[in-house]
């Protein structure tokens, strides 16, 4: 589909890539569109809450009025015009907002009162089913009158906004001006006119979307009156547009609500059950509402197509079903004031060594933080897209506001209530500012026991309550479950979709059943909600180093500048800020920032370079200054500028084009004095490595003084290179391979070791240690891989690694040099033994450049090998996945014996493994050698069963981590890679499957055990 808006084109491309990568069908969100507020939409939200993730009015509530797409902006424009006014952050907000709503489980977006901005929402979600939620103007007027909502919610301003919008010379729908004349109507008349206007605009937009009803199967209207009188029929109307709900019993949310009706009566309490249709209006007011509705519909019939007016009339019907009664006095909600008991902030010991802050973060605390950030030059609104928190009016539930001078303040009476409407970025930066972090979902789940009684949930109060909980002592955790949900420091792996973080617990406006409290739900980094706040924690080792407002501002600005790189995958763009904040708040005993000085001179074991003089530091800064949007992470205000990957989504933590290598300004590689750093021990996969730790310990000192420049320091990560020279588990001989001392007379085999991953499945330790270096049977996995290669003869090996590990590789090159093992053993104080490393390997190290993918690693390696004249005369190139070890035999020798051409390693088919592997469809080839005829990557259970039924399990095999390729395939793969859609991950397995449809690809069977170094349950022996 061609668009005039590049935002729509980007969203389409992102969603298409997500759909292709998904293991199950990707569903567009369900749009619940109200003809106005107070149409009872929350009955459906509460009903669906246990089945679908909810998003309540994100466009109307989470965009500032100045945003070009905000329904509150009188200068409303379309997407194509809006994108010219958006900064990179504003564009990114919109793209991630749209892309994040697609998933294998359908999500729900509820919006009301979008008026002229509704077409933009429909354009963003062209395939979404729509439920139109309607209510008679009589019922709406009653609800507004009972709560005094016309004045509290500034509907007078909304009316004048519509007058201004419809009377513009470039009005988007000029004929709508007749529905909102500028005649200063009384409140009831203005309300009904707005109701009719939005209903007509809704009918017009949906008509344009469906071509006059040609696709009305995706649209259902559910009147509030029908839902009250016959909820089963209303549910069936929903199932018609969301067929995945067919056969699902309708949740009975209203039954649970009966428990709280007597205690909760508030503007935002919407789960009280309704069994009758009552309009609390006097007779004259009711007659005025009916008359105004008739007049407005008559105008619509004259100015809009007949079928539009008829549809609007149908959606506005139902006033005859109401019984009018005199208005009753209603108690306005009052905030629950500060607790009489004062509790000081402290940290409580929890399970697993976690230390939890006893109190939730308050509005008063967050206002102080917002003022600090404002003074540091950071704006909360970026082209109308909020960054740290959503600014809502008090009557809409907002508690954080700015006074006339621009200073942040709190609604009186809510200072000690928990902060909400906070984005994940706001929560994470607040944590970093205080030297703390957000809890991980599993950590919070472990703290929630049967004794943790929910407090202030299920609309019991109708709003938050103060953070001090009655019945909990000063040394207890207050509101562990209830008051607000909290942001987590980790999130789900959504593949190539936008990054998201978990929400945990229960809030004042959510259910508190054990199933709901522990149900997994997530939200994109820039989303916010009236029920989500902040809980802070730290590890047993103590708080982290607090970051200053200027440091946080610099990191956020650099990230927002980098969002202009729209060709990058969304997890990369989002992952940069996750990683940067993780780095900024890292503990001193993990980083080396406190032990670093800039140095010059050649690296040497056991010696330090001389400290840089001022002139030299200035020269370094001038000669190596980087451009912030290109090389994120190099900031003078960041103590650890290496942008170490965080444990949530490592693929998104660093850019994909040589990022880490190029952000080095003054690269300090002096191995320095060796000592044991106990602070690293909690982060090692096995603490038995303590005896072999080698860590840089450079004296504290200066770093280059120019702004925007920092020092990236090499850290000798804990490795085991020097245990037993042989072992019974691995049948290969030798220990650490070394490059050949002299050029062999024979040509060398070409080998590419794909080691470009970041170990997301084992991120708890892979942030410190490449998974290929995980010790297995006494030595790093990469050593076993290189020994396997050495046994097939002289070879030139290119190891393609992720740029994040650049500094690690600098150390690894030295460790794998001739005599590197001996030097290492001497450095760590172990006995020096005879080096029995195998001969015949020349090892090159190349950073992966291009989008993250195994096919990218292959092409990077092949390009590097093409420049060397010592490789074999034939065109064979072996590809070895560095995180797969085969201890029982040398599988490369089996590939050597395969028929000429492309050959892959595979094992017998196991249905239980199919959804995690490439499934090869084979057919008999010459001399009984099986040949690949197709490949299906990670089929889901249903697709796997179809493959089994069609081809039989005997014809199916599972792809393994070794292959022999030729120049023809590499050329084919290069063309396929170049033609891939932006944002997609080009996979070697899929390229092999495509190639096999027209040319021979031989399949070599193996029965060897395999060790996957990236598996969370990998068994290794240090």
GIMOSUL-V760783 format. One record per pair of residues at least 4 apart in sequence whose ideal C-beta (glycine too) atoms are under 6 Angstrom apart, sorted by sequence separation. I is the first residue (numbers start at 1). J is the second residue. D is the distance in Angstrom with one decimal. If there is no record, write none. Layout:
# GIMOSUL-V760783
I:J:D, I:J:D
This chain:
# GIMOSUL-V760783
22:26:4.9, 42:46:5.7, 48:52:4.8, 57:61:4.6, 58:62:4.8, 59:63:5.9, 63:67:4.0, 77:81:3.9, 86:90:3.5, 92:96:6.0, 96:100:5.5, 103:107:5.9, 114:118:4.2, 135:139:4.8, 137:141:5.9, 148:152:5.5, 149:153:5.0, 185:189:3.8, 210:214:5.6, 226:230:5.8, 227:231:5.6, 238:242:5.9, 260:264:4.8, 281:285:4.3, 300:304:5.1, 304:308:4.4, 350:354:4.2, 361:365:5.2, 386:390:5.1, 392:396:4.6, 394:398:5.6, 402:406:5.4, 403:407:5.2, 410:414:5.7, 422:426:4.4, 424:428:5.9, 439:443:4.7, 448:452:5.0, 456:460:5.8, 461:465:5.8, 472:476:4.2, 479:483:4.1, 506:510:5.1, 523:527:4.2, 547:551:4.5, 568:572:4.6, 570:574:5.9, 571:575:5.3, 575:579:5.8, 586:590:5.2, 592:596:5.4, 612:616:4.4, 619:623:5.8, 620:624:5.9, 655:659:3.8, 658:662:5.3, 740:744:6.0, 762:766:4.9, 765:769:5.8, 769:773:5.6, 779:783:4.5, 801:805:5.3, 805:809:5.6, 816:820:5.6, 819:823:6.0, 913:917:5.3, 925:929:4.5, 939:943:3.6, 947:951:5.9, 951:955:4.3, 965:969:4.7, 980:984:5.0, 995:999:5.8, 3:8:3.9, 34:39:4.4, 49:54:6.0, 65:70:5.4, 77:82:5.2, 86:91:4.7, 135:140:5.3, 144:149:4.4, 150:155:4.5, 166:171:5.3, 185:190:4.6, 207:212:6.0, 210:215:4.2, 264:269:4.6, 281:286:4.5, 304:309:5.2, 373:378:4.4, 381:386:5.9, 382:387:5.7, 392:397:5.7, 393:398:5.4, 410:415:4.9, 422:427:5.3, 431:436:4.8, 439:444:5.0, 456:461:5.5, 511:516:4.2, 538:543:4.8, 547:552:5.4, 568:573:5.2, 586:591:5.0, 612:617:4.8, 626:631:4.2, 645:650:4.3, 654:659:4.9, 684:689:5.2, 704:709:4.5, 766:771:5.2, 775:780:5.8, 776:781:5.3, 815:820:4.7, 825:830:4.5, 886:891:4.9, 898:903:3.7, 914:919:5.3, 939:944:4.6, 948:953:5.4, 996:1001:4.0, 1013:1018:5.8, 3:9:4.9, 101:107:5.2, 144:150:5.3, 210:216:5.8, 239:245:4.8, 350:356:5.0, 392:398:2.9, 402:408:5.7, 403:409:5.4, 431:437:5.2, 472:478:5.0, 506:512:4.7, 588:594:5.4, 681:687:5.4, 789:795:5.4, 814:820:5.9, 826:832:5.6, 850:856:4.4, 865:871:5.9, 925:931:3.8, 980:986:4.8, 19:26:4.3, 34:41:5.0, 63:70:4.3, 65:72:4.0, 227:234:4.1, 239:246:5.2, 380:387:5.5, 431:438:5.4, 634:641:5.5, 646:653:5.6, 759:766:2.9, 773:780:4.3, 774:781:5.3, 825:832:5.3, 18:26:6.0, 65:73:5.7, 226:234:5.5, 301:309:4.2, 347:355:4.2, 348:356:5.2, 380:388:5.1, 401:409:5.7, 601:609:3.9, 626:634:5.1, 633:641:5.5, 645:653:3.5, 703:711:4.4, 789:797:5.9, 801:809:5.5, 848:856:5.9, 895:903:5.3, 922:930:4.2, 923:931:5.6, 45:54:5.6, 68:77:5.2, 300:309:4.4, 456:465:5.1, 469:478:4.0, 491:500:4.7, 600:609:5.4, 772:781:5.3, 773:782:5.7, 815:824:5.8, 848:857:5.5, 977:986:4.9, 166:176:4.9, 167:177:5.5, 347:357:5.8, 348:358:5.3, 468:478:6.0, 469:479:5.3, 491:501:3.9, 563:573:5.9, 599:609:3.4, 633:643:3.5, 725:735:5.2, 772:782:4.5, 822:832:5.6, 923:933:5.0, 60:71:5.1, 166:177:3.8, 261:272:4.8, 399:410:5.9, 427:438:6.0, 491:502:5.3, 506:517:5.0, 849:860:6.0, 222:234:5.1, 300:312:5.8, 346:358:5.2, 399:411:4.7, 600:612:5.8, 759:771:4.0, 848:860:5.7, 920:932:5.2, 921:933:5.3, 69:82:5.1, 180:193:5.5, 206:219:5.9, 488:501:5.6, 822:835:5.7, 921:934:4.1, 68:82:3.9, 166:180:5.9, 257:271:4.0, 345:359:5.7, 455:469:5.8, 487:501:6.0, 488:502:3.9, 597:611:5.5, 598:612:4.2, 821:835:5.2, 846:860:5.6, 891:905:5.5, 906:920:5.5, 222:237:5.2, 235:250:4.5, 257:272:5.7, 258:273:5.8, 399:414:4.6, 721:736:5.8, 920:935:5.3, 976:991:5.3, 257:273:5.3, 297:313:5.4, 488:504:5.4, 68:85:4.8, 163:180:5.4, 180:197:5.8, 220:237:4.7, 394:411:4.8, 559:576:5.4, 676:693:5.3, 755:772:4.7, 918:935:5.4, 919:936:4.8, 162:180:4.6, 179:197:4.6, 485:503:4.8, 486:504:5.6, 503:521:5.0, 559:577:4.5, 677:695:4.5, 846:864:5.0, 973:991:4.7, 163:182:4.7, 254:273:3.9, 464:483:5.6, 486:505:5.7, 598:617:5.9, 696:715:5.7, 918:937:5.1, 220:240:5.5, 485:505:4.7, 502:522:5.2, 674:694:5.1, 919:939:5.8, 220:241:4.7, 695:716:5.9, 858:879:5.7, 485:507:4.7, 500:522:4.2, 509:531:5.1, 675:697:5.8, 694:716:4.4, 218:241:5.7, 484:507:4.8, 500:523:6.0, 915:938:5.6, 972:995:5.5, 455:479:5.8, 481:505:5.4, 482:506:5.4, 500:524:5.1, 507:531:3.3, 672:696:4.9, 673:697:5.2, 457:482:4.8, 481:506:5.4, 555:580:4.8, 672:697:5.4, 693:718:4.9, 914:939:5.7, 915:940:5.8, 98:124:4.6, 456:482:4.8, 498:524:5.1, 499:525:5.9, 672:698:5.6, 969:995:5.7, 454:481:4.6, 455:482:3.9, 456:483:4.8, 452:480:5.0, 454:482:4.6, 692:720:5.6, 392:421:5.9, 452:481:5.1, 503:532:5.8, 555:584:5.7, 634:663:4.6, 689:718:4.6, 492:522:5.5, 633:663:5.3, 899:929:5.8, 914:944:4.2, 921:951:5.4, 959:989:5.7, 159:190:4.5, 390:421:4.2, 491:522:5.5, 631:662:5.4, 389:421:5.3, 631:663:4.5, 813:845:6.0, 367:400:5.8, 389:422:4.8, 922:955:5.4, 684:718:5.7, 770:805:5.2, 922:957:5.9, 363:399:4.9, 481:517:5.7, 809:845:5.2, 150:187:4.6, 371:408:5.0, 389:426:4.9, 547:584:4.9, 919:956:5.7, 920:957:4.5, 286:324:5.0, 370:408:4.3, 388:426:3.5, 666:704:5.7, 751:789:5.3, 920:959:5.7, 76:116:4.6, 76:117:5.5, 79:120:5.3, 150:191:5.8, 367:408:4.3, 544:585:4.9, 624:665:4.7, 917:958:4.6, 918:959:3.7, 71:114:4.9, 279:322:4.3, 281:324:5.5, 367:410:5.3, 544:587:5.0, 545:588:5.6, 71:115:5.7, 79:123:5.9, 277:321:5.1, 464:508:5.5, 665:709:5.0, 749:793:5.9, 751:795:5.0, 755:799:5.6, 756:800:5.3, 758:802:5.5, 797:841:5.7, 803:847:4.5, 909:953:5.2, 277:322:4.7, 278:323:5.6, 279:324:4.9, 280:325:5.7, 666:711:4.8, 668:713:4.9, 669:714:4.7, 913:958:5.9, 71:117:4.7, 228:274:5.0, 364:410:5.6, 418:464:5.5, 485:531:5.6, 593:639:3.8, 620:666:4.9, 748:794:4.7, 749:795:4.2, 751:797:4.7, 752:798:5.6, 753:799:4.5, 754:800:5.9, 755:801:5.0, 756:802:5.0, 794:840:4.2, 795:841:5.7, 796:842:4.7, 797:843:4.9, 798:844:4.6, 799:845:5.2, 800:846:5.2, 802:848:5.7, 278:325:5.8, 280:327:4.6, 363:410:4.4, 417:464:4.5, 441:488:4.7, 484:531:5.6, 485:532:4.9, 486:533:5.8, 593:640:4.8, 730:777:5.5, 736:783:5.5, 748:795:5.2, 909:956:3.9, 69:117:5.8, 440:488:5.9, 664:712:4.5, 729:777:4.6, 746:794:5.3, 748:796:4.4, 790:838:4.0, 798:846:5.4, 800:848:5.3, 909:957:5.5, 417:466:5.9, 418:467:5.6, 438:487:5.5, 440:489:5.3, 441:490:6.0, 457:506:4.6, 484:533:3.8, 486:535:4.1, 525:574:5.8, 591:640:4.1, 737:786:4.2, 909:958:5.9, 416:466:4.4, 438:488:5.9, 440:490:4.7, 459:509:6.0, 727:777:4.8, 744:794:4.7, 790:840:5.6, 69:120:5.5, 363:414:5.4, 364:415:4.2, 416:467:5.9, 438:489:3.7, 717:768:6.0, 727:778:5.8, 787:838:6.0, 790:841:5.4, 906:957:4.0, 907:958:5.3, 225:277:5.9, 363:415:5.9, 437:489:5.6, 454:506:5.6, 456:508:5.0, 717:769:5.3, 906:958:6.0, 937:989:5.2, 366:419:4.0, 458:511:5.9, 734:787:5.4, 737:790:5.3, 906:959:5.6, 907:960:5.9, 937:990:5.6, 52:106:5.5, 53:107:4.5, 54:108:5.1, 55:109:4.8, 56:110:5.3, 57:111:5.4, 362:416:5.5, 363:417:5.6, 458:512:5.7, 586:640:5.7, 719:773:5.9, 724:778:4.9, 906:960:5.6, 935:989:5.9, 52:107:5.8, 137:192:4.9, 457:512:3.7, 720:775:4.3, 723:778:3.3, 732:787:4.4, 905:960:4.0, 52:108:4.8, 116:172:5.0, 363:419:5.0, 576:632:5.4, 583:640:5.1, 800:857:4.1, 905:962:4.1, 935:992:5.9, 137:195:5.2, 360:418:4.1, 361:419:5.3, 454:512:3.6, 935:993:3.0, 904:963:4.6, 934:993:5.8, 48:108:5.8, 427:487:4.2, 444:504:4.5, 583:643:5.6, 800:860:5.0, 369:430:5.3, 441:502:4.2, 583:644:5.5, 609:670:5.1, 719:780:5.9, 800:861:4.9, 903:964:4.6, 608:670:5.0, 424:487:5.2, 441:504:5.6, 798:861:4.4, 902:965:5.6, 420:484:5.4, 579:643:5.5, 582:646:3.6, 608:672:5.6, 902:966:5.9, 932:996:4.1, 418:483:5.6, 901:966:6.0, 418:484:4.8, 579:645:5.6, 603:669:4.3, 605:671:5.4, 798:864:4.9, 266:333:4.2, 561:628:5.9, 562:629:4.9, 579:646:4.9, 603:670:5.5, 798:865:5.9, 902:969:5.1, 561:629:4.2, 578:646:5.1, 598:666:4.5, 41:110:5.7, 599:668:5.1, 641:710:3.6, 895:964:4.5, 931:1000:5.9, 932:1001:4.1, 558:628:5.0, 562:632:4.9, 578:648:5.8, 642:712:4.9, 8:79:6.0, 599:670:5.8, 636:707:5.5, 641:712:5.7, 891:962:5.3, 918:989:3.9, 932:1003:5.5, 7:79:5.6, 29:101:4.2, 498:570:4.6, 499:571:5.6, 636:708:5.9, 796:868:5.9, 496:569:5.5, 636:709:5.8, 929:1002:5.6, 930:1003:4.4, 5:79:4.1, 558:632:5.4, 575:649:5.1, 579:653:3.6, 636:710:5.6, 5:80:4.2, 37:112:5.1, 499:574:3.5, 796:871:5.6, 4:80:4.5, 7:83:4.9, 26:102:5.1, 30:106:5.6, 337:413:5.9, 498:574:5.8, 499:575:6.0, 634:710:5.6, 424:501:4.8, 575:652:2.0, 884:961:3.3, 29:107:4.5, 30:108:4.9, 31:109:5.5, 32:110:4.3, 33:111:5.8, 34:112:3.6, 335:413:4.2, 338:416:4.5, 571:649:5.6, 574:652:5.7, 575:653:4.6, 27:106:4.3, 335:414:5.5, 24:104:4.3, 29:109:5.0, 571:651:5.6, 572:652:5.1, 685:765:4.6, 738:818:4.6, 881:961:3.3, 554:635:5.0, 571:652:3.6, 922:1003:5.5, 880:962:5.9, 115:198:5.6, 122:205:5.8, 554:637:4.7, 621:704:4.1, 11:95:5.8, 15:99:5.8, 620:704:5.1, 879:963:4.6, 10:95:5.6, 14:99:4.7, 621:706:3.3, 683:768:5.3, 736:821:4.9, 115:201:5.8, 119:205:5.1, 551:637:4.3, 878:964:5.4, 7:94:6.0, 11:98:4.7, 15:102:5.5, 74:161:4.8, 118:205:4.7, 122:209:5.3, 550:637:5.8, 617:704:4.6, 617:705:5.7, 621:709:4.5, 876:964:5.5, 877:965:4.9, 129:218:4.6, 130:219:4.7, 131:220:5.3, 132:221:4.5, 133:222:5.8, 134:223:4.8, 135:224:4.0, 354:443:5.3, 74:164:4.5, 589:679:2.6, 611:701:5.8, 74:165:5.1, 131:222:5.8, 717:808:5.7, 875:966:4.8, 41:133:4.8, 756:848:3.9, 875:967:4.1, 225:318:4.4, 714:807:4.4, 39:133:4.8, 352:446:6.0, 223:318:5.8, 351:446:4.7, 716:811:5.2, 785:880:6.0, 39:135:4.0, 225:321:5.0, 351:447:5.9, 714:810:5.3, 28:125:5.7, 31:128:4.8, 192:289:5.7, 350:447:4.9, 714:811:5.9, 785:882:5.5, 906:1003:5.1, 439:537:4.6, 28:127:4.4, 29:128:5.5, 30:129:5.5, 31:130:4.7, 32:131:5.0, 33:132:5.5, 34:133:4.6, 35:134:5.0, 738:837:4.6, 740:839:5.9, 791:890:5.3, 901:1000:5.2, 902:1001:4.7, 903:1002:4.1, 904:1003:6.0, 905:1004:5.4, 907:1006:5.6, 28:128:4.3, 188:288:5.5, 192:292:4.1, 196:296:3.8, 200:300:5.2, 425:525:5.6, 436:536:4.3, 721:821:5.7, 737:837:5.3, 740:840:5.6, 754:854:5.3, 792:892:4.9, 32:133:5.9, 192:293:5.6, 424:525:4.5, 597:698:5.5, 735:836:5.6, 736:837:4.8, 737:838:5.1, 756:857:4.3, 784:885:5.2, 792:893:5.9, 903:1004:5.5, 905:1006:5.6, 38:140:5.2, 436:538:5.1, 595:697:5.5, 596:698:5.1, 597:699:5.9, 734:836:5.7, 735:837:5.5, 788:890:5.5, 189:292:5.1, 193:296:5.6, 423:526:5.3, 595:698:5.2, 721:824:5.5, 722:825:4.9, 734:837:5.8, 739:842:5.0, 754:857:4.0, 899:1002:5.3, 36:140:5.7, 204:308:5.5, 597:701:2.8, 734:838:4.0, 737:841:4.8, 739:843:5.8, 781:885:5.7, 788:892:6.0, 898:1002:4.8, 38:143:4.0, 203:308:4.9, 362:467:5.8, 423:528:4.9, 431:536:5.6, 598:703:5.3, 422:528:5.9, 594:700:6.0, 752:858:5.7, 898:1004:5.2, 360:467:4.8, 421:528:5.0, 427:534:4.7, 436:543:5.9, 651:758:5.7, 203:311:4.2, 359:467:4.7, 435:543:4.3, 650:758:3.5, 722:830:5.9, 862:970:5.0, 203:312:4.9, 435:544:4.4, 752:861:3.2, 895:1004:5.6, 420:530:5.5, 435:545:5.8, 650:760:4.9, 772:882:4.1, 894:1004:5.1, 435:546:3.9, 725:836:5.5, 772:883:5.6, 129:241:3.7, 200:312:4.7, 420:532:5.9, 434:546:5.8, 771:883:5.3, 129:242:5.8, 199:312:4.7, 420:533:4.7, 598:711:5.6, 645:758:6.0, 650:763:5.4, 419:533:5.2, 433:547:5.8, 8:123:6.0, 418:533:4.4, 432:547:4.7, 596:711:5.7, 750:865:4.8, 859:974:5.8, 891:1006:5.2, 199:315:5.3, 647:763:4.2, 179:296:5.9, 199:316:5.8, 596:713:5.0, 647:764:5.7, 358:477:5.6, 359:478:5.6, 360:479:5.8, 889:1008:5.2, 147:267:5.3, 179:299:5.8, 358:478:5.9, 647:767:5.9, 888:1008:4.0, 178:299:5.0, 356:477:5.4, 592:713:5.1, 750:871:4.7, 888:1009:5.4, 645:767:4.9, 748:870:5.1, 855:977:5.8, 886:1008:4.4, 887:1009:5.9, 429:552:5.2, 592:715:5.8, 644:767:5.9, 748:871:5.4, 749:872:5.3, 886:1010:5.8, 178:303:5.4, 343:468:5.0, 747:872:4.4, 747:873:5.6, 884:1010:5.8, 885:1011:4.2, 339:466:4.6, 341:468:5.6, 750:877:4.5, 751:878:4.6, 752:879:5.2, 753:880:4.9, 754:881:5.2, 755:882:3.8, 175:303:4.3, 338:466:5.5, 333:462:5.7, 336:465:4.5, 339:468:3.9, 348:477:5.3, 753:882:4.8, 858:988:5.9, 883:1013:4.1, 343:474:5.1, 855:986:4.3, 883:1014:4.7, 853:985:4.8, 855:987:5.9, 397:530:4.8, 694:827:5.9, 853:986:4.8, 855:988:4.6, 146:280:5.6, 694:828:5.5, 854:988:4.7, 692:828:5.4, 855:991:5.8, 142:279:4.0, 142:280:5.0, 390:528:4.5, 142:281:5.4, 139:279:6.0, 138:279:5.0, 669:810:5.9, 661:803:5.4, 660:803:4.3, 659:803:5.1, 660:804:5.1, 658:803:5.1, 661:806:4.4, 660:806:4.2, 141:289:4.8, 432:581:5.5, 499:649:5.7, 654:804:4.4, 138:289:5.3, 137:289:5.4, 432:584:5.3, 428:581:5.0, 432:585:3.9, 499:652:5.8, 674:827:5.4, 137:293:4.9, 491:648:5.8, 730:887:5.0, 490:648:4.7, 729:887:5.6, 36:195:4.5, 645:804:5.6, 36:198:5.6, 35:198:5.9, 35:199:4.4, 360:533:5.7, 361:534:3.9, 376:549:3.7, 376:550:5.0, 360:535:6.0, 378:553:4.4, 373:549:5.4, 377:553:5.7, 372:549:4.4, 376:553:4.4, 357:536:4.3, 134:315:4.2, 138:319:4.1, 356:537:5.1, 136:318:3.8, 136:319:4.4, 354:537:5.6, 355:538:5.2, 40:224:4.0, 43:227:5.9, 138:322:5.2, 146:330:5.4, 39:224:5.4, 661:847:5.6, 353:540:3.8, 271:459:5.5, 658:847:5.3, 269:459:4.4, 658:849:5.5, 657:849:5.4, 269:462:4.6, 264:459:4.6, 656:851:5.5, 264:460:5.8, 266:462:2.8, 656:852:5.2, 263:460:5.8, 260:458:5.4, 264:462:5.0, 260:459:5.6, 260:460:5.4, 50:251:5.3, 651:852:5.4, 47:251:5.3, 47:253:5.1, 46:253:4.2, 30:242:5.6, 605:823:5.6, 605:827:5.9, 46:271:5.0, 42:270:3.4, 781:1013:4.9, 774:1013:4.9, 153:395:6.0, 771:1013:4.6, 152:395:4.3, 771:1014:4.8, 776:1020:4.3, 777:1021:5.3, 775:1020:5.8, 774:1020:5.8, 775:1022:4.3, 762:1014:5.9, 761:1014:5.3, 762:1016:5.7, 759:1014:5.3, 761:1016:5.4, 35:315:5.7, 90:382:5.9, 93:385:4.0, 89:382:4.4, 90:383:3.7, 87:382:5.5, 90:385:4.5, 87:383:4.4, 86:383:5.0, 720:1022:5.7, 64:381:4.9, 67:384:2.6, 66:384:4.7, 64:384:4.2, 63:384:5.6, 62:390:5.2, 688:1022:4.9, 686:1022:4.8, 99:497:5.9, 100:498:4.5, 99:498:5.4, 96:498:4.0, 569:983:5.5, 567:982:5.6, 100:524:4.3, 96:524:5.2, 93:526:5.3, 53:521:5.8, 89:560:4.4, 92:563:4.4, 21:495:5.1, 89:563:5.6, 21:496:5.5, 88:563:3.9, 88:564:4.2, 18:496:5.8, 17:496:5.6, 18:497:4.9, 24:940:5.6, 23:940:4.8, 17:983:4.3, 17:984:4.5, 13:982:5.9, 14:983:5.5, 13:983:5.8
